[in-house]
């Protein structure tokens, strides 16, 4: 049996105890100083440091691995393997990396635990995550100096952006949108960094129904509507699932058809859920779209998608394309009341390009067939299809018509339907796909009759 020496035992365990009590933030500072010294000794300058940091912060594996591997070596060198670290980090080396060069405490939002969260915010030193439809204040904080360092790294993604601007919008490698507000746009010490991502893993009507966004008994109806090639607008306020539903609708589109999608921001990854479809994905802001619109009008594409149509140029392009006879047009548009859709769109167009409001509104109404309006419930994680309107122009009176075929009831958390189909919608359906038209008409009639039967049963009891 080996001899036991109490002095040796105490020496080893006292050393382990000392290292486990090393202050995490002091350890971060020590590692940071070591990195800076190594960079200086290697004649690396600040630009080189920021380049490595930039590529690491947006998720390039090699740069992240470089940081963490060297951090592990230093931890071992200091004998600090058992040092405590904040619970929101995945490991000691991860914590040191995130504190010094990464996303600090907001890095927790990028872990599997929060993969269902669509938004995170930094307001001043405070960090919030959207959880179960509500923003929750997290225990971690981030100092002003660290926020400024993070912003500098983000802005290296877009070299044309000046650091002294008060507003920035950039995209990380995984598609997360980062919106930055600072300067005179915010109160002193209350600058803002917003992270937003689309989290829906499977673009399907079934998945949307499972989330309660649409009624389950409408799936067959919607499938038929997609195949009929109607021009559709998805409307609602911010964060009401408009873009998600557009993506879902698009996923049922015929993958053999040629499409063109124009976005102001790269938000919809069509190539991931329709990898075989010949779809051009173009990024164009208001100025670029002025020159691009003429080429789009000459395009021989089977359909167009104008995601997040925010300005008059984009909306005018959509209306012009539709007026040329294009089918399967899809857009999203911010509005609180779908009944105002034609005039809201027309107002944006004449504000940018001039023209008459009434005649432009009629062109808008003649360009789109259906409007799907979405809302967000008190629990912000829950979205609902609020209504569907059939949009058009009365051929006799030349007035805009809007017929509500679907309405959501907050009290019952259910939808009611009305069987309405104008002659021009029936004509479009017959030209496009008579079989799908029969399914669409049959389903709409069934849903409408089903609700009336339920109402009669309720009245009799």
C-alpha positions as CSV (number, residue, x, y, z in Angstrom):
1,X,0.0,0.0,0.0
2,X,1.3,3.5,-1.0
3,X,2.3,5.8,1.8
4,X,-0.1,8.7,2.3
5,X,1.4,12.1,3.0
6,X,-1.0,14.7,4.3
7,X,1.2,17.6,3.3
8,X,1.2,16.5,-0.4
9,X,-2.6,16.0,-0.4
10,X,-3.2,19.4,1.0
11,X,-0.7,21.0,-1.4
12,X,-2.5,19.5,-4.5
13,X,-6.1,20.2,-3.3
14,X,-5.2,23.7,-2.0
15,X,-3.8,24.5,-5.5
16,X,-7.0,23.1,-7.2
17,X,-9.2,25.2,-4.8
18,X,-7.2,28.3,-5.6
19,X,-7.6,27.9,-9.3
20,X,-11.3,27.1,-9.1
21,X,-11.7,30.4,-7.3
22,X,-10.0,32.5,-10.0
23,X,-12.2,35.4,-10.9
24,X,-13.7,34.8,-14.3
25,X,-13.4,38.4,-15.5
26,X,-9.8,38.7,-14.4
27,X,-9.1,35.5,-16.3
28,X,-10.7,37.0,-19.4
29,X,-8.5,40.1,-19.0
30,X,-5.4,38.0,-18.6
31,X,-6.1,36.0,-21.7
32,X,-7.0,39.1,-23.7
33,X,-3.6,40.7,-22.6
34,X,-1.8,37.5,-23.7
35,X,-3.5,37.6,-27.1
36,X,-2.6,41.3,-27.6
37,X,1.0,40.7,-26.6
38,X,1.2,37.8,-29.1
39,X,-0.3,39.9,-31.9
40,X,2.1,42.7,-31.2
41,X,5.1,40.3,-31.1
42,X,3.9,38.9,-34.3
43,X,3.7,42.4,-35.9
44,X,0.0,42.0,-36.3
45,X,-1.9,45.3,-36.3
46,X,-5.4,46.2,-35.1
47,X,-6.9,45.6,-38.6
48,X,-5.6,42.1,-38.6
49,X,-7.1,41.5,-35.1
50,X,-10.5,42.9,-36.2
51,X,-10.5,40.7,-39.3
52,X,-10.0,37.6,-37.3
53,X,-12.6,38.8,-34.8
54,X,-15.1,39.7,-37.6
55,X,-14.9,36.3,-39.2
56,X,-15.2,34.6,-35.8
57,X,-18.2,36.6,-34.7
58,X,-20.2,35.8,-37.8
59,X,-19.5,32.1,-37.4
60,X,-16.5,31.1,-39.5
61,X,-15.4,27.8,-37.9
62,X,-11.7,28.2,-38.5
63,X,-11.5,31.6,-36.8
64,X,-13.6,30.5,-33.9
65,X,-11.6,27.4,-33.5
66,X,-8.4,29.5,-33.6
67,X,-9.5,31.6,-30.6
68,X,-10.8,28.7,-28.5
69,X,-7.9,26.4,-29.1
70,X,-5.4,29.1,-28.0
71,X,-7.6,30.0,-25.0
72,X,-7.6,26.3,-23.9
73,X,-3.8,26.3,-24.1
74,X,-3.6,29.4,-21.9
75,X,-6.1,28.1,-19.4
76,X,-4.0,25.0,-19.1
77,X,-0.8,27.1,-18.8
78,X,-2.4,29.1,-15.9
79,X,-3.7,25.9,-14.3
80,X,-7.2,27.4,-14.3
81,X,-9.1,24.4,-15.8
82,X,-11.4,24.3,-12.8
83,X,-12.2,28.0,-12.7
84,X,-15.9,28.9,-12.5
85,X,-17.6,30.7,-15.4
86,X,-21.1,32.2,-15.9
87,X,-23.9,29.7,-16.5
88,X,-24.9,31.2,-19.8
89,X,-21.7,30.1,-21.4
90,X,-21.1,26.6,-22.7
91,X,-17.6,26.1,-21.3
92,X,-14.8,28.1,-19.8
93,X,-13.0,28.7,-23.1
94,X,-16.4,29.6,-24.7
95,X,-17.0,32.2,-22.0
96,X,-13.6,33.7,-22.3
97,X,-13.9,33.9,-26.1
98,X,-17.4,35.4,-26.0
99,X,-16.5,38.0,-23.4
100,X,-13.3,39.1,-25.2
101,X,-14.1,38.8,-28.9
102,X,-17.5,37.1,-29.5
103,X,-21.1,38.0,-28.8
104,X,-20.7,38.3,-25.0
105,X,-23.8,37.3,-23.1
106,X,-26.1,37.4,-26.1
107,X,-24.1,34.3,-27.5
108,X,-26.5,32.2,-25.3
109,X,-29.3,33.1,-27.8
110,X,-27.4,31.2,-30.5
111,X,-27.4,27.9,-28.5
112,X,-29.9,25.0,-29.0
113,X,-31.7,26.1,-25.9
114,X,-33.0,29.2,-27.6
115,X,-33.4,27.9,-31.2
116,X,-37.1,28.6,-31.0
117,X,-36.6,32.3,-30.1
118,X,-36.9,34.6,-33.0
119,X,-35.5,37.8,-31.4
120,X,-32.9,39.0,-28.9
121,X,-32.2,42.6,-28.0
122,X,-29.4,44.6,-26.3
123,X,-30.6,47.9,-24.9
124,X,-27.9,49.7,-23.1
125,X,-26.2,47.2,-20.9
126,X,-29.3,45.0,-20.7
127,X,-29.9,41.8,-22.7
128,X,-33.3,40.4,-23.6
129,X,-34.4,37.2,-25.2
130,X,-37.9,36.5,-26.7
131,X,-39.2,33.4,-24.9
132,X,-42.7,32.0,-25.3
133,X,-43.9,35.2,-26.9
134,X,-42.5,37.6,-24.4
135,X,-39.2,39.5,-24.0
136,X,-37.4,38.4,-20.8
137,X,-34.5,40.3,-19.2
138,X,-31.5,38.1,-18.8
139,X,-29.0,38.2,-15.9
140,X,-26.0,38.8,-18.1
141,X,-25.1,42.4,-19.1
142,X,-22.7,44.0,-21.6
143,X,-20.6,47.1,-21.1
144,X,-20.5,50.0,-23.5
145,X,-16.9,49.4,-24.6
146,X,-17.8,45.8,-25.4
147,X,-20.9,46.9,-27.4
148,X,-18.9,49.3,-29.4
149,X,-16.3,46.6,-30.1
150,X,-19.0,44.3,-31.3
151,X,-20.5,46.9,-33.6
152,X,-17.1,47.6,-35.2
153,X,-16.8,43.9,-35.9
154,X,-20.3,43.7,-37.4
155,X,-19.7,46.7,-39.6
156,X,-16.6,45.1,-41.2
157,X,-19.2,42.9,-43.0
158,X,-20.3,46.0,-44.9
159,X,-17.2,48.1,-45.6
160,X,-19.3,50.8,-47.2
161,X,-21.0,51.5,-43.9
162,X,-19.5,54.4,-41.9
163,X,-19.0,53.8,-38.2
164,X,-20.4,57.3,-37.4
165,X,-23.9,56.5,-38.9
166,X,-26.7,56.2,-36.4
167,X,-28.4,53.2,-38.0
168,X,-27.0,50.0,-39.5
169,X,-28.4,46.7,-40.7
170,X,-26.2,43.8,-41.4
171,X,-26.5,40.0,-41.8
172,X,-24.5,37.3,-40.0
173,X,-23.4,34.1,-41.7
174,X,-26.4,32.1,-40.5
175,X,-28.8,34.7,-41.9
176,X,-29.5,36.5,-38.6
177,X,-30.4,40.1,-39.2
178,X,-28.6,42.6,-36.9
179,X,-30.1,46.1,-36.6
180,X,-28.1,48.7,-34.8
181,X,-29.4,52.1,-33.5
182,X,-27.1,54.6,-31.9
183,X,-25.9,58.2,-31.8
184,X,-28.7,60.8,-31.5
185,X,-31.3,58.2,-32.4
186,X,-31.2,56.8,-28.9
187,X,-30.9,58.2,-25.4
188,X,-27.5,58.4,-23.8
189,X,-26.3,54.9,-22.8
190,X,-29.4,53.3,-24.4
191,X,-28.0,52.3,-27.8
192,X,-29.8,49.3,-29.3
193,X,-28.7,46.1,-31.1
194,X,-31.5,43.8,-32.3
195,X,-31.0,40.2,-33.5
196,X,-33.7,38.6,-35.5
197,X,-34.1,35.3,-37.3
198,X,-36.7,33.2,-38.9
199,X,-37.1,30.1,-36.8
200,X,-39.7,28.0,-38.6
201,X,-38.0,24.7,-39.4
202,X,-40.5,23.2,-41.9
203,X,-42.4,25.2,-44.4
204,X,-45.7,23.4,-44.6
205,X,-49.4,24.2,-44.1
206,X,-49.5,21.2,-41.7
207,X,-46.8,22.8,-39.6
208,X,-48.6,26.2,-39.7
209,X,-51.8,24.5,-38.6
210,X,-50.0,22.7,-35.7
211,X,-48.9,26.1,-34.5
212,X,-52.4,27.4,-34.7
213,X,-51.6,30.1,-37.3
214,X,-54.2,28.7,-39.8
215,X,-57.1,26.3,-39.4
216,X,-56.3,22.7,-40.1
217,X,-59.3,22.2,-42.3
218,X,-58.1,24.9,-44.7
219,X,-55.0,23.0,-45.9
220,X,-56.6,21.4,-48.9
221,X,-58.2,24.7,-49.9
222,X,-54.8,26.5,-49.7
223,X,-53.1,23.8,-51.7
224,X,-55.6,24.3,-54.5
225,X,-55.2,28.0,-54.4
226,X,-51.5,27.7,-54.9
227,X,-51.9,25.5,-58.0
228,X,-54.5,28.0,-59.4
229,X,-51.8,30.6,-59.6
230,X,-53.7,33.5,-57.9
231,X,-51.8,36.7,-57.2
232,X,-51.7,37.0,-53.4
233,X,-50.7,39.6,-50.9
234,X,-49.8,38.7,-47.3
235,X,-50.4,41.7,-45.0
236,X,-50.2,42.5,-41.3
237,X,-48.1,44.4,-38.8
238,X,-44.5,43.6,-37.9
239,X,-43.8,40.0,-36.7
240,X,-47.2,38.6,-37.7
241,X,-45.8,35.7,-39.7
242,X,-46.4,37.3,-43.2
243,X,-43.0,36.3,-44.5
244,X,-43.2,32.8,-43.0
245,X,-46.6,32.2,-44.6
246,X,-45.3,33.5,-48.0
247,X,-42.4,31.0,-47.7
248,X,-44.9,28.3,-46.8
249,X,-47.1,29.2,-49.8
250,X,-44.1,29.3,-52.1
251,X,-42.9,25.8,-51.0
252,X,-46.0,24.3,-52.7
253,X,-45.3,26.1,-56.0
254,X,-44.5,24.0,-59.1
255,X,-40.7,23.6,-58.9
256,X,-40.5,23.3,-62.7
257,X,-41.6,26.9,-63.1
258,X,-39.1,29.8,-63.4
259,X,-39.3,32.4,-60.7
260,X,-37.7,35.7,-59.7
261,X,-37.7,36.9,-56.1
262,X,-36.6,40.4,-55.2
263,X,-35.8,41.3,-51.6
264,X,-34.5,44.4,-50.0
265,X,-32.9,42.1,-47.4
266,X,-31.8,38.5,-47.8
267,X,-34.5,37.0,-45.5
268,X,-36.1,34.1,-47.4
269,X,-33.8,31.2,-48.2
270,X,-35.8,29.7,-51.1
271,X,-32.8,27.7,-52.2
272,X,-33.0,25.7,-49.0
273,X,-36.6,24.6,-49.2
274,X,-36.9,24.5,-53.0
275,X,-33.3,23.5,-54.0
276,X,-34.2,22.2,-57.5
277,X,-36.4,25.2,-58.6
278,X,-35.0,27.6,-61.1
279,X,-35.5,30.8,-59.0
280,X,-33.4,33.9,-59.3
281,X,-32.9,35.5,-55.9
282,X,-32.1,39.2,-56.3
283,X,-31.2,41.8,-53.6
284,X,-32.2,45.3,-54.5
285,X,-32.9,48.4,-52.5
286,X,-35.1,51.3,-53.7
287,X,-32.4,52.8,-55.9
288,X,-31.3,49.5,-57.5
289,X,-34.9,48.5,-58.1
290,X,-35.5,51.6,-60.2
291,X,-33.1,50.3,-62.8
292,X,-34.0,46.6,-62.2
293,X,-37.8,47.0,-62.7
294,X,-37.5,47.5,-66.5
295,X,-35.6,44.3,-66.8
296,X,-38.0,42.5,-64.6
297,X,-40.9,43.5,-66.9
298,X,-39.0,42.1,-69.9
299,X,-38.3,38.8,-68.0
300,X,-39.8,35.6,-69.2
301,X,-40.2,34.3,-65.7
302,X,-43.4,32.4,-64.8
303,X,-43.9,34.3,-61.6
304,X,-42.4,37.0,-59.3
305,X,-42.1,37.4,-55.6
306,X,-41.5,40.8,-54.1
307,X,-40.9,40.0,-50.4
308,X,-41.3,42.9,-48.0
309,X,-42.6,45.4,-50.5
310,X,-41.9,48.6,-48.5
311,X,-41.7,51.4,-50.9
312,X,-43.4,52.8,-54.0
313,X,-40.9,51.6,-56.5
314,X,-41.2,47.9,-55.4
315,X,-45.0,48.2,-55.2
316,X,-45.2,49.9,-58.6
317,X,-43.0,47.1,-60.1
318,X,-45.4,44.5,-58.7
319,X,-48.5,46.2,-60.1
320,X,-46.9,46.7,-63.5
321,X,-45.8,43.0,-63.7
322,X,-49.3,41.8,-62.7
323,X,-50.9,44.2,-65.2
324,X,-48.9,42.4,-68.0
325,X,-50.8,39.2,-67.1
326,X,-48.3,37.6,-64.8
327,X,-49.7,35.0,-62.4
328,X,-48.5,33.6,-59.1
329,X,-47.4,37.0,-57.9
330,X,-46.6,37.0,-54.1
331,X,-45.8,40.0,-51.9
332,X,-45.9,40.9,-48.2
333,X,-47.0,44.4,-47.1
334,X,-47.2,46.2,-43.8
335,X,-50.8,47.3,-43.0
336,X,-53.1,47.2,-40.0
337,X,-56.3,47.0,-42.1
338,X,-56.5,44.9,-45.2
339,X,-59.5,46.8,-46.4
340,X,-57.2,49.7,-47.0
341,X,-54.7,47.6,-49.0
342,X,-55.4,49.0,-52.5
343,X,-55.3,52.7,-51.3
344,X,-52.3,52.1,-49.0
345,X,-50.3,50.6,-51.8
346,X,-51.5,53.3,-54.3
347,X,-50.5,56.0,-51.8
348,X,-46.9,54.6,-51.6
349,X,-46.7,54.5,-55.4
350,X,-47.9,58.0,-56.1
351,X,-45.7,59.3,-53.2
352,X,-42.7,58.0,-55.1
353,X,-43.7,58.3,-58.7
354,X,-46.7,60.6,-58.8
355,X,-50.1,59.9,-60.3
356,X,-53.8,59.8,-59.3
357,X,-54.7,58.0,-56.1
358,X,-58.1,56.6,-57.2
359,X,-56.9,55.3,-60.6
360,X,-53.8,53.8,-59.1
361,X,-55.8,52.1,-56.3
362,X,-58.0,50.5,-59.0
363,X,-54.9,49.2,-60.8
364,X,-53.7,47.7,-57.5
365,X,-57.1,46.0,-57.0
366,X,-57.0,44.6,-60.5
367,X,-53.5,43.2,-60.0
368,X,-54.2,41.0,-56.9
369,X,-56.7,38.3,-56.3
370,X,-56.6,37.5,-52.6
371,X,-55.3,39.2,-49.4
372,X,-54.3,37.2,-46.4
373,X,-54.1,39.3,-43.3
374,X,-52.2,38.1,-40.2
375,X,-52.1,39.3,-36.6
376,X,-50.1,38.6,-33.5
377,X,-51.9,37.6,-30.2
378,X,-51.1,38.9,-26.8
379,X,-48.6,36.0,-26.5
380,X,-46.3,37.2,-29.2
381,X,-45.3,33.7,-30.1
382,X,-48.8,33.0,-31.4
383,X,-49.8,34.3,-34.8
384,X,-53.2,33.9,-36.5
385,X,-54.6,34.3,-40.0
386,X,-57.1,37.1,-39.2
387,X,-58.9,37.2,-42.5
388,X,-58.9,36.4,-46.2
389,X,-60.4,38.9,-48.8
390,X,-61.1,38.3,-52.4
391,X,-60.0,41.5,-54.2
392,X,-61.0,42.8,-57.6
393,X,-62.8,45.3,-59.8
394,X,-66.5,45.2,-60.6
395,X,-66.7,45.1,-64.4
396,X,-69.9,47.1,-64.5
397,X,-69.3,49.9,-61.9
398,X,-65.5,49.8,-62.2
399,X,-65.4,50.0,-58.4
400,X,-63.0,48.2,-56.1
401,X,-64.6,45.1,-54.5
402,X,-63.4,43.3,-51.4
403,X,-65.3,40.2,-50.3
404,X,-64.3,38.5,-47.0
405,X,-64.2,34.7,-47.3
406,X,-62.6,33.9,-44.0
407,X,-62.6,35.6,-40.5
408,X,-60.9,34.6,-37.3
409,X,-62.9,34.9,-34.0
410,X,-60.8,35.7,-30.9
411,X,-63.4,34.5,-28.5
412,X,-63.7,31.0,-30.0
413,X,-60.2,30.8,-31.4
414,X,-61.8,29.5,-34.6
415,X,-62.5,30.6,-38.2
416,X,-65.7,31.2,-40.1
417,X,-65.9,31.0,-43.9
418,X,-68.1,32.4,-46.7
419,X,-68.6,30.9,-50.1
420,X,-67.9,33.8,-52.4
421,X,-66.2,33.5,-55.9
422,X,-66.4,36.2,-58.4
423,X,-66.5,35.5,-62.1
424,X,-63.0,36.7,-62.8
425,X,-61.6,34.4,-60.1
426,X,-63.5,31.5,-61.6
427,X,-62.2,32.4,-65.1
428,X,-58.6,32.5,-63.8
429,X,-59.1,29.1,-62.3
430,X,-60.6,27.6,-65.4
431,X,-57.7,28.8,-67.5
432,X,-55.1,27.7,-65.0
433,X,-56.3,24.3,-63.7
434,X,-60.0,23.2,-63.9
435,X,-59.4,20.3,-61.5
436,X,-57.9,22.5,-58.8
437,X,-60.7,25.0,-59.3
438,X,-63.2,22.3,-58.6
439,X,-61.4,21.4,-55.4
440,X,-61.1,25.0,-54.3
441,X,-64.8,25.7,-54.9
442,X,-65.8,22.5,-53.2
443,X,-63.6,23.1,-50.1
444,X,-64.8,26.7,-49.8
445,X,-68.4,25.6,-50.0
446,X,-67.8,22.8,-47.5
447,X,-66.1,25.1,-45.0
448,X,-68.9,27.7,-45.3
449,X,-71.7,25.2,-44.9
450,X,-69.9,23.5,-42.0
451,X,-69.8,26.7,-40.0
452,X,-73.5,27.5,-40.8
453,X,-74.5,24.0,-39.5
454,X,-72.5,24.6,-36.3
455,X,-74.2,28.0,-35.8
456,X,-77.7,26.4,-36.3
457,X,-76.8,23.6,-33.8
458,X,-75.7,26.2,-31.3
459,X,-78.9,28.3,-31.7
460,X,-81.1,25.2,-31.2
461,X,-79.4,24.4,-27.9
